[in-house]
């Protein structure tokens, strides 16, 4: 008994040590990747943006069990709000503390607008409606250049302002305490901060009464309603909360890229974000983060390996890395669905549920 008590007391210390070491790795990671080139830091930044998107979609799909194929629309809303209010397009250059809350609130509003007409829909019907919503937003952005030019149509909006705090520009290389720090490196720490805030919010939501209500709706909506849960409000809250995280990711995307266009918000992007959630483990925050990082970094690793390898062996590039990526991506999804149906890193509860289902079927 004494030995068990000692182990239980020692576990938190090991956990905190692991968190501390992981924090050190995250702190020095951009400088290590910078030795291989700034492009790898940008890849890491996009991975953090995808983590934010995946965590937002996980609220809708993983927590509440609502299949959403139009989630990229909220990403577009956040990006275009930043582009319209912080660029020469309308001659507005508002600070981030005004633009970012507006983008988040508008994305949340669009989430509620999507959720309101779909409250009685489930399964495939819900997926079709949300898919249509995402395409409607993209088509609007593509055509709102006449008779009044609002979004500049398919040409997009360029010269978007970078994120800045006073004179500290995140998109420019500057000297800081005698060290030269590049724009991508500064954006890495900014995006990491947003990711940490979103992770804390997701954890708190999951362990709250709202999170338990989402899980109840996901497992059995009729039973949840019979237990007194207002399923209408709970569903709308899931759509709005998930959309708000997408709005944050979109605003960061626009400020980091300096350019937005409707091509960045296609259906394929929604599918990729959904695959990140499913591949990592629906409803499990660490699993979702793992899925987002893997699917966002893997294409760049493949491009860095496949192209030089083909040039060395054949003297030219015979197979496009994008085609190989999609082939391997589909093959990996099939393997995951067969051998890891709950995802690469599922929650313990989800793993037990699937194990129990398998035993009952046997």
Protein Blocks (a to p, Z undefined) as FASTA:
>chain_A
ZZmmmmmmmmmmmmmmmmmmmmmmmmmmmmmmmmnojklmmmmmmmmmmmmmmmmmmmmm
mmnopacfklmmmmmmmmmmmmmmncfklopacdfklmmmmmmmmmmmmmmmmmmmmmmg
ghjlmmmmmmmmmmmmmmmmmmmmbfbdfklpmnopehiacddehjacfkbccdeehiac
dfklmmmmmmmmmmmmmmmmmmmmmmmmklmmmmmmmmommlmmmnopafklmmmmmmmm
mmmmmmmmmmmmmmmnopacfklmcfklmmmmmmmmmmnoghiaklmmmmmmmmmmmmmm
mmmmmmmmmmmmnopafbdfklmmmmmmmmmmmmmmmmmmnojbdcfklmmmmmmmmmmm
ZZ
